[in-house]
Amino acid sequence: MTEPTSSLLPLPDHLSIDPRSPHHAAAIFQQPVEIGIRFNGKERFDVQEYCVSEGWIKVPAGKTLDRRGQPLLIKLKGSVEAFYKP
């Protein structure tokens, strides 16, 4: 059973999965479908934050953690496309 895309909220230009971030939108993550990110033509499954207009994603740098216990993120630049997975 698939959700019609018209009832889904539009994806923002800048989105983060971290609830402490000002770019976190809880309503987007409460929808019944998952968000997919295509970076430079390949789908990525480890994206923590993205910005479509500036063309970057942030992904964890291996198993490295910062001093607060959060994954250390690196920024990768390229072509970014956000979409809802069917």
N, C-alpha and C positions, 0 to 999 in steps of 0.2 A: 504494500500500500504506500503510495507516494503522496506527499503534501503538494498541493498546487503552489507554485512559486509566488503567486499574487498575494497570498495570505502571509508570507514571510516578510520580516523587516528587511529593508535594504541594508547591505553590508556597508559599514563606514569606511572612509578612506584610511583611517589609522585605528588599529584595534590591538589590544593587549589582553592576554589571558590572566595576567596578574591583577587580583582585585585591588591592590594598593595603588595601581597606576591610574592617572587621570584619564587614560584612553581605554579603560575597561568599561564595557557596556554589558551589564548583567542580563538585560533583556535579550540580547543576541544569543547568549549561551543557554538560555532557558527554552529555546525553540526545539522542536522535536527532530530537527535535522542537524547534521554536522557541517562544519565549515572546512572547505578545502583551500589550500594555497598552492598555486602553481608558480614556481620560481625558475626563470630561464627555461620554460618549456617542460619542466619536470615537477611532478607533485611531491611536495615535502610534507612530512608528518611530524617534524620536530620544531615547528615554528612557534615561538613564544609571543612575538609581536611583529606587526607588519605595517608598512605605509605604502599604499599603491602610488600616490602622486609623486613621492620622492624616490620610489624604486628601491626599497630595502626591506630586509627581514632581519630579525634577531633570533639566533638559535643558540642552544647551550654549547659551550666549549668542552666537550667530553664530559667527564665526571667531576670537573673542577667546581668548587663552591666558593662563594664570597664569604666575608666574615659574618654575615647574617644567616648563613646556611642555605642561601638561594643559589641556583645554578649561575655560573659566570656566563654571560651572554656575549656573543660576537655579532657584529653587524655585517651582513653580506649585501652588496649592491648588485642590482640587475633588474630584469623585467619581473614584475609581481602582478599576479591575478588572483583575486579572492572570489570564491564561488561556493554555493551550497551543493553538497554532495547529494546525489539522487538516492 
